[in-house]
Every structure is written in structure tokens, then in C-alpha cells.
Amino acid sequence: MNIVGITSCPSGFAHTPMAAKALEKAGKELGVKVRIEQQGIMGRVNELTEEEINAADFMLLVSNQKVEGMERFKHIPIIHVDINQCVTAADKVLSKCIKAFEIKKATNA
């Protein structure tokens, strides 16, 4: 499974990179590929490529504010999650998102 996402908080200095690192680490532990773009005062960091987005099963939107470039994800499911939960319990958040995606995929098949 391939997952892409964007983390973004008002400043982009604390929760943005912490959530990104936590989600990528949780992905490794769960055996799924997770690649996160960070957006904040520094602009886009680790910007997702078109190839990564096209290969993704779904996108995690980890923000409570407007993010740039959402049109890139119009063809894949988007799951909105709380940035604070990703910092403190990324493994649980990611597991729930994967499970929800698999259930939705199975019911649409």
C-alpha cells in the first residue's frame, strides 16, 4: 500500500515536521509506504512528485488550515486527520485510516 500526505500547521516549525516524521515511521512499522509533504512558513518541504501521487492508494490531509496544491489529489481518496493525533499516536491514526480505506474499497468492489 502506498500513502501520500500533507502536514501543515500555522507556523510549520513544530507540528508539521513532527507529524510527518511520526507518520512515515509508523508506515515503516506497519509495512506500508508513507511519503509526506510538509507545508508551512518555509513553503513546501519534501514536495510530492506526480509519480508518487499517482501511485498512492489514498492521501492523508493532516491539517486544520488551507493547504496548497490540493488539485493534485483530485483522483484519489482523501482522508482528513487531526495533526495533534498524528504527533502523539501516528500508528493508531494510520492503522484506522488503512482499515477505513480497505473497508470502503471492499464495499465499492
Jmol script that loads the backbone (N, CA, C; Angstrom):
load data "model"
ATOM      1  N   MET A   1       0.849  -1.176   0.000  1.00  0.00           N
ATOM      2  CA  MET A   1       0.000   0.000   0.000  1.00  0.00           C
ATOM      3  C   MET A   1       0.891   1.234   0.000  1.00  0.00           C
ATOM      4  N   ASN A   2       0.498   2.224  -0.796  1.00  0.00           N
ATOM      5  CA  ASN A   2       1.208   3.497  -0.877  1.00  0.00           C
ATOM      6  C   ASN A   2       0.297   4.607  -0.383  1.00  0.00           C
ATOM      7  N   ILE A   3       0.817   5.412   0.523  1.00  0.00           N
ATOM      8  CA  ILE A   3       0.059   6.518   1.094  1.00  0.00           C
ATOM      9  C   ILE A   3       0.892   7.785   0.958  1.00  0.00           C
ATOM     10  N   VAL A   4       0.258   8.851   0.499  1.00  0.00           N
ATOM     11  CA  VAL A   4       0.899  10.163   0.476  1.00  0.00           C
ATOM     12  C   VAL A   4       0.108  11.088   1.381  1.00  0.00           C
ATOM     13  N   GLY A   5       0.718  12.185   1.754  1.00  0.00           N
ATOM     14  CA  GLY A   5       0.001  13.116   2.612  1.00  0.00           C
ATOM     15  C   GLY A   5       0.666  14.467   2.681  1.00  0.00           C
ATOM     16  N   ILE A   6      -0.058  15.386   3.289  1.00  0.00           N
ATOM     17  CA  ILE A   6       0.463  16.725   3.550  1.00  0.00           C
ATOM     18  C   ILE A   6       0.220  17.039   5.023  1.00  0.00           C
ATOM     19  N   THR A   7       1.269  17.485   5.697  1.00  0.00           N
ATOM     20  CA  THR A   7       1.126  18.005   7.054  1.00  0.00           C
ATOM     21  C   THR A   7       1.316  19.517   6.983  1.00  0.00           C
ATOM     22  N   SER A   8       0.498  20.231   7.758  1.00  0.00           N
ATOM     23  CA  SER A   8       0.602  21.678   7.766  1.00  0.00           C
ATOM     24  C   SER A   8      -0.020  22.232   9.037  1.00  0.00           C
ATOM     25  N   CYS A   9       0.699  23.126   9.689  1.00  0.00           N
ATOM     26  CA  CYS A   9       0.186  23.857  10.846  1.00  0.00           C
ATOM     27  C   CYS A   9       0.492  25.334  10.615  1.00  0.00           C
ATOM     28  N   PRO A  10      -0.051  26.236  11.413  1.00  0.00           N
ATOM     29  CA  PRO A  10       0.143  27.667  11.146  1.00  0.00           C
ATOM     30  C   PRO A  10       1.599  28.099  10.975  1.00  0.00           C
ATOM     31  N   SER A  11       2.489  27.625  11.802  1.00  0.00           N
ATOM     32  CA  SER A  11       3.883  28.059  11.660  1.00  0.00           C
ATOM     33  C   SER A  11       4.680  27.116  10.773  1.00  0.00           C
ATOM     34  N   GLY A  12       4.395  25.837  10.853  1.00  0.00           N
ATOM     35  CA  GLY A  12       5.139  24.863  10.059  1.00  0.00           C
ATOM     36  C   GLY A  12       6.463  24.463  10.665  1.00  0.00           C
ATOM     37  N   PHE A  13       6.742  24.914  11.891  1.00  0.00           N
ATOM     38  CA  PHE A  13       8.024  24.611  12.524  1.00  0.00           C
ATOM     39  C   PHE A  13       7.966  23.468  13.527  1.00  0.00           C
ATOM     40  N   ALA A  14       6.822  23.190  14.089  1.00  0.00           N
ATOM     41  CA  ALA A  14       6.755  22.180  15.144  1.00  0.00           C
ATOM     42  C   ALA A  14       5.915  20.984  14.724  1.00  0.00           C
ATOM     43  N   HIS A  15       4.605  21.141  14.763  1.00  0.00           N
ATOM     44  CA  HIS A  15       3.725  20.007  14.497  1.00  0.00           C
ATOM     45  C   HIS A  15       3.857  19.471  13.071  1.00  0.00           C
ATOM     46  N   THR A  16       4.122  20.346  12.118  1.00  0.00           N
ATOM     47  CA  THR A  16       4.229  19.913  10.721  1.00  0.00           C
ATOM     48  C   THR A  16       5.304  18.844  10.545  1.00  0.00           C
ATOM     49  N   PRO A  17       6.558  19.097  10.906  1.00  0.00           N
ATOM     50  CA  PRO A  17       7.572  18.055  10.730  1.00  0.00           C
ATOM     51  C   PRO A  17       7.416  16.892  11.713  1.00  0.00           C
ATOM     52  N   MET A  18       6.924  17.174  12.924  1.00  0.00           N
ATOM     53  CA  MET A  18       6.753  16.088  13.900  1.00  0.00           C
ATOM     54  C   MET A  18       5.715  15.085  13.402  1.00  0.00           C
ATOM     55  N   ALA A  19       4.604  15.570  12.870  1.00  0.00           N
ATOM     56  CA  ALA A  19       3.562  14.679  12.360  1.00  0.00           C
ATOM     57  C   ALA A  19       4.065  13.919  11.138  1.00  0.00           C
ATOM     58  N   ALA A  20       4.790  14.594  10.258  1.00  0.00           N
ATOM     59  CA  ALA A  20       5.321  13.936   9.055  1.00  0.00           C
ATOM     60  C   ALA A  20       6.252  12.788   9.430  1.00  0.00           C
ATOM     61  N   LYS A  21       7.174  13.049  10.326  1.00  0.00           N
ATOM     62  CA  LYS A  21       8.124  12.008  10.739  1.00  0.00           C
ATOM     63  C   LYS A  21       7.423  10.862  11.453  1.00  0.00           C
ATOM     64  N   ALA A  22       6.461  11.189  12.293  1.00  0.00           N
ATOM     65  CA  ALA A  22       5.731  10.149  13.024  1.00  0.00           C
ATOM     66  C   ALA A  22       4.944   9.252  12.070  1.00  0.00           C
ATOM     67  N   LEU A  23       4.306   9.841  11.070  1.00  0.00           N
ATOM     68  CA  LEU A  23       3.533   9.045  10.106  1.00  0.00           C
ATOM     69  C   LEU A  23       4.440   8.172   9.245  1.00  0.00           C
ATOM     70  N   GLU A  24       5.561   8.713   8.801  1.00  0.00           N
ATOM     71  CA  GLU A  24       6.485   7.920   7.989  1.00  0.00           C
ATOM     72  C   GLU A  24       7.075   6.767   8.803  1.00  0.00           C
ATOM     73  N   LYS A  25       7.382   7.023  10.061  1.00  0.00           N
ATOM     74  CA  LYS A  25       7.903   5.965  10.946  1.00  0.00           C
ATOM     75  C   LYS A  25       6.832   4.903  11.182  1.00  0.00           C
ATOM     76  N   ALA A  26       5.601   5.324  11.437  1.00  0.00           N
ATOM     77  CA  ALA A  26       4.505   4.376  11.649  1.00  0.00           C
ATOM     78  C   ALA A  26       4.273   3.537  10.399  1.00  0.00           C
ATOM     79  N   GLY A  27       4.403   4.156   9.238  1.00  0.00           N
ATOM     80  CA  GLY A  27       4.251   3.411   7.985  1.00  0.00           C
ATOM     81  C   GLY A  27       5.270   2.291   7.875  1.00  0.00           C
ATOM     82  N   LYS A  28       6.514   2.590   8.193  1.00  0.00           N
ATOM     83  CA  LYS A  28       7.562   1.556   8.163  1.00  0.00           C
ATOM     84  C   LYS A  28       7.221   0.416   9.110  1.00  0.00           C
ATOM     85  N   GLU A  29       6.767   0.762  10.303  1.00  0.00           N
ATOM     86  CA  GLU A  29       6.420  -0.256  11.293  1.00  0.00           C
ATOM     87  C   GLU A  29       5.243  -1.117  10.843  1.00  0.00           C
ATOM     88  N   LEU A  30       4.318  -0.522  10.089  1.00  0.00           N
ATOM     89  CA  LEU A  30       3.135  -1.248   9.611  1.00  0.00           C
ATOM     90  C   LEU A  30       3.366  -1.913   8.251  1.00  0.00           C
ATOM     91  N   GLY A  31       4.528  -1.668   7.656  1.00  0.00           N
ATOM     92  CA  GLY A  31       4.844  -2.287   6.374  1.00  0.00           C
ATOM     93  C   GLY A  31       4.167  -1.633   5.179  1.00  0.00           C
ATOM     94  N   VAL A  32       3.866  -0.339   5.289  1.00  0.00           N
ATOM     95  CA  VAL A  32       3.285   0.396   4.171  1.00  0.00           C
ATOM     96  C   VAL A  32       4.185   1.587   3.842  1.00  0.00           C
ATOM     97  N   LYS A  33       4.140   1.992   2.588  1.00  0.00           N
ATOM     98  CA  LYS A  33       4.956   3.125   2.158  1.00  0.00           C
ATOM     99  C   LYS A  33       4.177   4.411   2.425  1.00  0.00           C
ATOM    100  N   VAL A  34       4.772   5.300   3.195  1.00  0.00           N
ATOM    101  CA  VAL A  34       4.151   6.582   3.525  1.00  0.00           C
ATOM    102  C   VAL A  34       5.135   7.686   3.162  1.00  0.00           C
ATOM    103  N   ARG A  35       4.671   8.630   2.375  1.00  0.00           N
ATOM    104  CA  ARG A  35       5.507   9.763   1.975  1.00  0.00           C
ATOM    105  C   ARG A  35       4.720  11.044   2.239  1.00  0.00           C
ATOM    106  N   ILE A  36       5.288  11.941   3.028  1.00  0.00           N
ATOM    107  CA  ILE A  36       4.583  13.137   3.481  1.00  0.00           C
ATOM    108  C   ILE A  36       5.287  14.410   3.011  1.00  0.00           C
ATOM    109  N   GLU A  37       4.500  15.308   2.449  1.00  0.00           N
ATOM    110  CA  GLU A  37       4.954  16.652   2.102  1.00  0.00           C
ATOM    111  C   GLU A  37       4.608  17.573   3.276  1.00  0.00           C
ATOM    112  N   GLN A  38       5.508  18.468   3.603  1.00  0.00           N
ATOM    113  CA  GLN A  38       5.271  19.422   4.686  1.00  0.00           C
ATOM    114  C   GLN A  38       5.052  20.812   4.097  1.00  0.00           C
ATOM    115  N   GLN A  39       4.049  21.511   4.630  1.00  0.00           N
ATOM    116  CA  GLN A  39       3.798  22.884   4.197  1.00  0.00           C
ATOM    117  C   GLN A  39       3.747  23.796   5.412  1.00  0.00           C
ATOM    118  N   GLY A  40       4.414  24.928   5.290  1.00  0.00           N
ATOM    119  CA  GLY A  40       4.423  25.892   6.383  1.00  0.00           C
ATOM    120  C   GLY A  40       5.048  27.181   5.924  1.00  0.00           C
ATOM    121  N   ILE A  41       5.586  27.907   6.858  1.00  0.00           N
ATOM    122  CA  ILE A  41       6.183  29.202   6.556  1.00  0.00           C
ATOM    123  C   ILE A  41       7.363  29.073   5.587  1.00  0.00           C
ATOM    124  N   MET A  42       7.975  27.917   5.540  1.00  0.00           N
ATOM    125  CA  MET A  42       9.112  27.671   4.650  1.00  0.00           C
ATOM    126  C   MET A  42       8.667  27.220   3.255  1.00  0.00           C
ATOM    127  N   GLY A  43       7.364  27.178   3.019  1.00  0.00           N
ATOM    128  CA  GLY A  43       6.857  26.704   1.736  1.00  0.00           C
ATOM    129  C   GLY A  43       6.657  25.200   1.773  1.00  0.00           C
ATOM    130  N   ARG A  44       6.814  24.560   0.637  1.00  0.00           N
ATOM    131  CA  ARG A  44       6.672  23.101   0.550  1.00  0.00           C
ATOM    132  C   ARG A  44       8.023  22.436   0.776  1.00  0.00           C
ATOM    133  N   VAL A  45       8.054  21.496   1.701  1.00  0.00           N
ATOM    134  CA  VAL A  45       9.267  20.732   2.000  1.00  0.00           C
ATOM    135  C   VAL A  45       8.969  19.277   1.676  1.00  0.00           C
ATOM    136  N   ASN A  46       9.902  18.604   1.011  1.00  0.00           N
ATOM    137  CA  ASN A  46       9.717  17.212   0.584  1.00  0.00           C
ATOM    138  C   ASN A  46       8.491  17.090  -0.321  1.00  0.00           C
ATOM    139  N   GLU A  47       8.395  17.990  -1.288  1.00  0.00           N
ATOM    140  CA  GLU A  47       7.235  18.045  -2.171  1.00  0.00           C
ATOM    141  C   GLU A  47       7.018  16.706  -2.872  1.00  0.00           C
ATOM    142  N   LEU A  48       5.769  16.277  -2.875  1.00  0.00           N
ATOM    143  CA  LEU A  48       5.393  15.018  -3.514  1.00  0.00           C
ATOM    144  C   LEU A  48       5.491  15.156  -5.031  1.00  0.00           C
ATOM    145  N   THR A  49       5.953  14.087  -5.673  1.00  0.00           N
ATOM    146  CA  THR A  49       6.024  14.090  -7.128  1.00  0.00           C
ATOM    147  C   THR A  49       4.711  13.585  -7.710  1.00  0.00           C
ATOM    148  N   GLU A  50       4.508  13.862  -8.967  1.00  0.00           N
ATOM    149  CA  GLU A  50       3.320  13.378  -9.660  1.00  0.00           C
ATOM    150  C   GLU A  50       3.284  11.843  -9.649  1.00  0.00           C
ATOM    151  N   GLU A  51       4.440  11.222  -9.807  1.00  0.00           N
ATOM    152  CA  GLU A  51       4.524   9.759  -9.800  1.00  0.00           C
ATOM    153  C   GLU A  51       4.107   9.189  -8.446  1.00  0.00           C
ATOM    154  N   GLU A  52       4.564   9.810  -7.360  1.00  0.00           N
ATOM    155  CA  GLU A  52       4.194   9.345  -6.019  1.00  0.00           C
ATOM    156  C   GLU A  52       2.691   9.487  -5.793  1.00  0.00           C
ATOM    157  N   ILE A  53       2.144  10.594  -6.222  1.00  0.00           N
ATOM    158  CA  ILE A  53       0.706  10.821  -6.056  1.00  0.00           C
ATOM    159  C   ILE A  53      -0.094   9.816  -6.869  1.00  0.00           C
ATOM    160  N   ASN A  54       0.313   9.577  -8.116  1.00  0.00           N
ATOM    161  CA  ASN A  54      -0.406   8.631  -8.975  1.00  0.00           C
ATOM    162  C   ASN A  54      -0.331   7.197  -8.477  1.00  0.00           C
ATOM    163  N   ALA A  55       0.728   6.860  -7.759  1.00  0.00           N
ATOM    164  CA  ALA A  55       0.889   5.503  -7.236  1.00  0.00           C
ATOM    165  C   ALA A  55       0.189   5.309  -5.891  1.00  0.00           C
ATOM    166  N   ALA A  56      -0.318   6.395  -5.309  1.00  0.00           N
ATOM    167  CA  ALA A  56      -0.900   6.323  -3.965  1.00  0.00           C
ATOM    168  C   ALA A  56      -2.304   5.727  -3.971  1.00  0.00           C
ATOM    169  N   ASP A  57      -2.589   4.979  -2.911  1.00  0.00           N
ATOM    170  CA  ASP A  57      -3.937   4.440  -2.711  1.00  0.00           C
ATOM    171  C   ASP A  57      -4.861   5.518  -2.154  1.00  0.00           C
ATOM    172  N   PHE A  58      -4.327   6.343  -1.250  1.00  0.00           N
ATOM    173  CA  PHE A  58      -5.091   7.463  -0.715  1.00  0.00           C
ATOM    174  C   PHE A  58      -4.143   8.521  -0.172  1.00  0.00           C
ATOM    175  N   MET A  59      -4.730   9.683   0.133  1.00  0.00           N
ATOM    176  CA  MET A  59      -3.969  10.820   0.619  1.00  0.00           C
ATOM    177  C   MET A  59      -4.435  11.189   2.016  1.00  0.00           C
ATOM    178  N   LEU A  60      -3.492  11.464   2.900  1.00  0.00           N
ATOM    179  CA  LEU A  60      -3.794  11.951   4.246  1.00  0.00           C
ATOM    180  C   LEU A  60      -3.645  13.464   4.268  1.00  0.00           C
ATOM    181  N   LEU A  61      -4.697  14.150   4.627  1.00  0.00           N
ATOM    182  CA  LEU A  61      -4.651  15.590   4.796  1.00  0.00           C
ATOM    183  C   LEU A  61      -4.551  15.850   6.296  1.00  0.00           C
ATOM    184  N   VAL A  62      -3.371  16.236   6.735  1.00  0.00           N
ATOM    185  CA  VAL A  62      -3.078  16.390   8.162  1.00  0.00           C
ATOM    186  C   VAL A  62      -2.925  17.880   8.448  1.00  0.00           C
ATOM    187  N   SER A  63      -4.052  18.556   8.524  1.00  0.00           N
ATOM    188  CA  SER A  63      -4.035  19.995   8.691  1.00  0.00           C
ATOM    189  C   SER A  63      -5.412  20.490   9.088  1.00  0.00           C
ATOM    190  N   ASN A  64      -5.428  21.619   9.777  1.00  0.00           N
ATOM    191  CA  ASN A  64      -6.690  22.282  10.079  1.00  0.00           C
ATOM    192  C   ASN A  64      -6.735  23.646   9.410  1.00  0.00           C
ATOM    193  N   GLN A  65      -5.952  23.784   8.353  1.00  0.00           N
ATOM    194  CA  GLN A  65      -5.918  25.029   7.603  1.00  0.00           C
ATOM    195  C   GLN A  65      -5.819  24.713   6.117  1.00  0.00           C
ATOM    196  N   LYS A  66      -5.937  25.727   5.289  1.00  0.00           N
ATOM    197  CA  LYS A  66      -5.864  25.550   3.851  1.00  0.00           C
ATOM    198  C   LYS A  66      -4.434  25.166   3.457  1.00  0.00           C
ATOM    199  N   VAL A  67      -4.331  24.182   2.563  1.00  0.00           N
ATOM    200  CA  VAL A  67      -3.021  23.787   2.051  1.00  0.00           C
ATOM    201  C   VAL A  67      -2.979  24.048   0.552  1.00  0.00           C
ATOM    202  N   GLU A  68      -1.795  24.191   0.028  1.00  0.00           N
ATOM    203  CA  GLU A  68      -1.598  24.468  -1.390  1.00  0.00           C
ATOM    204  C   GLU A  68      -1.558  23.169  -2.194  1.00  0.00           C
ATOM    205  N   GLY A  69      -2.051  23.248  -3.410  1.00  0.00           N
ATOM    206  CA  GLY A  69      -1.886  22.146  -4.343  1.00  0.00           C
ATOM    207  C   GLY A  69      -2.838  20.986  -4.180  1.00  0.00           C
ATOM    208  N   MET A  70      -3.981  21.207  -3.583  1.00  0.00           N
ATOM    209  CA  MET A  70      -4.930  20.099  -3.368  1.00  0.00           C
ATOM    210  C   MET A  70      -5.454  19.528  -4.677  1.00  0.00           C
ATOM    211  N   GLU A  71      -5.409  20.304  -5.762  1.00  0.00           N
ATOM    212  CA  GLU A  71      -5.891  19.794  -7.043  1.00  0.00           C
ATOM    213  C   GLU A  71      -5.086  18.587  -7.520  1.00  0.00           C
ATOM    214  N   ARG A  72      -3.889  18.400  -6.996  1.00  0.00           N
ATOM    215  CA  ARG A  72      -3.059  17.253  -7.377  1.00  0.00           C
ATOM    216  C   ARG A  72      -3.664  15.922  -6.936  1.00  0.00           C
ATOM    217  N   PHE A  73      -4.580  15.970  -5.973  1.00  0.00           N
ATOM    218  CA  PHE A  73      -5.121  14.756  -5.364  1.00  0.00           C
ATOM    219  C   PHE A  73      -6.569  14.466  -5.770  1.00  0.00           C
ATOM    220  N   LYS A  74      -7.074  15.146  -6.783  1.00  0.00           N
ATOM    221  CA  LYS A  74      -8.493  15.039  -7.139  1.00  0.00           C
ATOM    222  C   LYS A  74      -8.899  13.639  -7.583  1.00  0.00           C
ATOM    223  N   HIS A  75      -7.950  12.805  -7.974  1.00  0.00           N
ATOM    224  CA  HIS A  75      -8.281  11.468  -8.479  1.00  0.00           C
ATOM    225  C   HIS A  75      -8.121  10.349  -7.435  1.00  0.00           C
ATOM    226  N   ILE A  76      -7.736  10.691  -6.208  1.00  0.00           N
ATOM    227  CA  ILE A  76      -7.579   9.660  -5.173  1.00  0.00           C
ATOM    228  C   ILE A  76      -8.369  10.046  -3.921  1.00  0.00           C
ATOM    229  N   PRO A  77      -8.751   9.046  -3.124  1.00  0.00           N
ATOM    230  CA  PRO A  77      -9.467   9.349  -1.877  1.00  0.00           C
ATOM    231  C   PRO A  77      -8.593  10.170  -0.920  1.00  0.00           C
ATOM    232  N   ILE A  78      -9.239  11.084  -0.203  1.00  0.00           N
ATOM    233  CA  ILE A  78      -8.546  11.924   0.774  1.00  0.00           C
ATOM    234  C   ILE A  78      -9.152  11.660   2.149  1.00  0.00           C
ATOM    235  N   ILE A  79      -8.294  11.399   3.115  1.00  0.00           N
ATOM    236  CA  ILE A  79      -8.723  11.204   4.497  1.00  0.00           C
ATOM    237  C   ILE A  79      -8.148  12.339   5.328  1.00  0.00           C
ATOM    238  N   HIS A  80      -9.022  13.095   5.967  1.00  0.00           N
ATOM    239  CA  HIS A  80      -8.598  14.235   6.786  1.00  0.00           C
ATOM    240  C   HIS A  80      -8.405  13.760   8.224  1.00  0.00           C
ATOM    241  N   VAL A  81      -7.223  14.011   8.780  1.00  0.00           N
ATOM    242  CA  VAL A  81      -6.928  13.594  10.153  1.00  0.00           C
ATOM    243  C   VAL A  81      -6.354  14.774  10.942  1.00  0.00           C
ATOM    244  N   ASP A  82      -6.470  14.685  12.252  1.00  0.00           N
ATOM    245  CA  ASP A  82      -6.004  15.732  13.153  1.00  0.00           C
ATOM    246  C   ASP A  82      -4.488  15.671  13.315  1.00  0.00           C
ATOM    247  N   ILE A  83      -3.840  16.813  13.167  1.00  0.00           N
ATOM    248  CA  ILE A  83      -2.380  16.863  13.253  1.00  0.00           C
ATOM    249  C   ILE A  83      -1.876  16.488  14.647  1.00  0.00           C
ATOM    250  N   ASN A  84      -2.595  16.875  15.697  1.00  0.00           N
ATOM    251  CA  ASN A  84      -2.158  16.550  17.055  1.00  0.00           C
ATOM    252  C   ASN A  84      -2.184  15.046  17.308  1.00  0.00           C
ATOM    253  N   GLN A  85      -3.195  14.361  16.789  1.00  0.00           N
ATOM    254  CA  GLN A  85      -3.272  12.906  16.950  1.00  0.00           C
ATOM    255  C   GLN A  85      -2.139  12.217  16.199  1.00  0.00           C
ATOM    256  N   CYS A  86      -1.746  12.783  15.059  1.00  0.00           N
ATOM    257  CA  CYS A  86      -0.643  12.188  14.307  1.00  0.00           C
ATOM    258  C   CYS A  86       0.681  12.317  15.042  1.00  0.00           C
ATOM    259  N   VAL A  87       0.842  13.408  15.782  1.00  0.00           N
ATOM    260  CA  VAL A  87       2.074  13.601  16.559  1.00  0.00           C
ATOM    261  C   VAL A  87       2.127  12.613  17.713  1.00  0.00           C
ATOM    262  N   THR A  88       0.996  12.407  18.385  1.00  0.00           N
ATOM    263  CA  THR A  88       1.001  11.583  19.600  1.00  0.00           C
ATOM    264  C   THR A  88       0.706  10.111  19.366  1.00  0.00           C
ATOM    265  N   ALA A  89      -0.023   9.769  18.302  1.00  0.00           N
ATOM    266  CA  ALA A  89      -0.417   8.369  18.079  1.00  0.00           C
ATOM    267  C   ALA A  89      -0.507   8.052  16.594  1.00  0.00           C
ATOM    268  N   ALA A  90       0.562   8.325  15.861  1.00  0.00           N
ATOM    269  CA  ALA A  90       0.565   8.136  14.407  1.00  0.00           C
ATOM    270  C   ALA A  90       0.243   6.700  14.004  1.00  0.00           C
ATOM    271  N   ASP A  91       0.727   5.733  14.768  1.00  0.00           N
ATOM    272  CA  ASP A  91       0.471   4.335  14.423  1.00  0.00           C
ATOM    273  C   ASP A  91      -1.019   4.016  14.474  1.00  0.00           C
ATOM    274  N   LYS A  92      -1.711   4.519  15.484  1.00  0.00           N
ATOM    275  CA  LYS A  92      -3.153   4.279  15.608  1.00  0.00           C
ATOM    276  C   LYS A  92      -3.921   4.999  14.507  1.00  0.00           C
ATOM    277  N   VAL A  93      -3.543   6.239  14.238  1.00  0.00           N
ATOM    278  CA  VAL A  93      -4.199   7.013  13.185  1.00  0.00           C
ATOM    279  C   VAL A  93      -4.030   6.310  11.845  1.00  0.00           C
ATOM    280  N   LEU A  94      -2.824   5.910  11.532  1.00  0.00           N
ATOM    281  CA  LEU A  94      -2.537   5.265  10.260  1.00  0.00           C
ATOM    282  C   LEU A  94      -3.268   3.930  10.138  1.00  0.00           C
ATOM    283  N   SER A  95      -3.273   3.155  11.206  1.00  0.00           N
ATOM    284  CA  SER A  95      -3.994   1.866  11.191  1.00  0.00           C
ATOM    285  C   SER A  95      -5.481   2.069  10.917  1.00  0.00           C
ATOM    286  N   LYS A  96      -6.087   3.057  11.563  1.00  0.00           N
ATOM    287  CA  LYS A  96      -7.513   3.336  11.356  1.00  0.00           C
ATOM    288  C   LYS A  96      -7.784   3.786   9.923  1.00  0.00           C
ATOM    289  N   CYS A  97      -6.910   4.603   9.381  1.00  0.00           N
ATOM    290  CA  CYS A  97      -7.087   5.078   8.001  1.00  0.00           C
ATOM    291  C   CYS A  97      -6.977   3.927   7.008  1.00  0.00           C
ATOM    292  N   ILE A  98      -6.010   3.066   7.206  1.00  0.00           N
ATOM    293  CA  ILE A  98      -5.841   1.910   6.322  1.00  0.00           C
ATOM    294  C   ILE A  98      -7.068   1.016   6.394  1.00  0.00           C
ATOM    295  N   LYS A  99      -7.537   0.752   7.593  1.00  0.00           N
ATOM    296  CA  LYS A  99      -8.716  -0.095   7.779  1.00  0.00           C
ATOM    297  C   LYS A  99      -9.941   0.530   7.101  1.00  0.00           C
ATOM    298  N   ALA A 100     -10.151   1.834   7.296  1.00  0.00           N
ATOM    299  CA  ALA A 100     -11.286   2.528   6.679  1.00  0.00           C
ATOM    300  C   ALA A 100     -11.192   2.472   5.160  1.00  0.00           C
ATOM    301  N   PHE A 101     -10.007   2.662   4.627  1.00  0.00           N
ATOM    302  CA  PHE A 101      -9.810   2.602   3.179  1.00  0.00           C
ATOM    303  C   PHE A 101     -10.122   1.209   2.647  1.00  0.00           C
ATOM    304  N   GLU A 102      -9.630   0.182   3.341  1.00  0.00           N
ATOM    305  CA  GLU A 102      -9.872  -1.192   2.893  1.00  0.00           C
ATOM    306  C   GLU A 102     -11.344  -1.562   2.947  1.00  0.00           C
ATOM    307  N   ILE A 103     -12.056  -1.099   3.977  1.00  0.00           N
ATOM    308  CA  ILE A 103     -13.489  -1.368   4.087  1.00  0.00           C
ATOM    309  C   ILE A 103     -14.239  -0.675   2.949  1.00  0.00           C
ATOM    310  N   LYS A 104     -13.928   0.575   2.711  1.00  0.00           N
ATOM    311  CA  LYS A 104     -14.590   1.317   1.635  1.00  0.00           C
ATOM    312  C   LYS A 104     -14.295   0.687   0.281  1.00  0.00           C
ATOM    313  N   LYS A 105     -13.070   0.273   0.069  1.00  0.00           N
ATOM    314  CA  LYS A 105     -12.690  -0.362  -1.195  1.00  0.00           C
ATOM    315  C   LYS A 105     -13.446  -1.668  -1.395  1.00  0.00           C
ATOM    316  N   ALA A 106     -13.574  -2.453  -0.319  1.00  0.00           N
ATOM    317  CA  ALA A 106     -14.279  -3.739  -0.405  1.00  0.00           C
ATOM    318  C   ALA A 106     -15.777  -3.549  -0.674  1.00  0.00           C
ATOM    319  N   THR A 107     -16.367  -2.528  -0.100  1.00  0.00           N
ATOM    320  CA  THR A 107     -17.811  -2.308  -0.307  1.00  0.00           C
ATOM    321  C   THR A 107     -18.095  -1.707  -1.685  1.00  0.00           C
ATOM    322  N   ASN A 108     -17.113  -1.062  -2.289  1.00  0.00           N
ATOM    323  CA  ASN A 108     -17.289  -0.499  -3.630  1.00  0.00           C
ATOM    324  C   ASN A 108     -16.925  -1.480  -4.730  1.00  0.00           C
ATOM    325  N   ALA A 109     -16.356  -2.616  -4.370  1.00  0.00           N
ATOM    326  CA  ALA A 109     -15.918  -3.598  -5.380  1.00  0.00           C
ATOM    327  C   ALA A 109     -17.068  -4.361  -5.981  1.00  0.00           C
TER     328      ALA A 109
END
end "model"
wireframe off; spacefill off
backbone 0.3
color backbone group
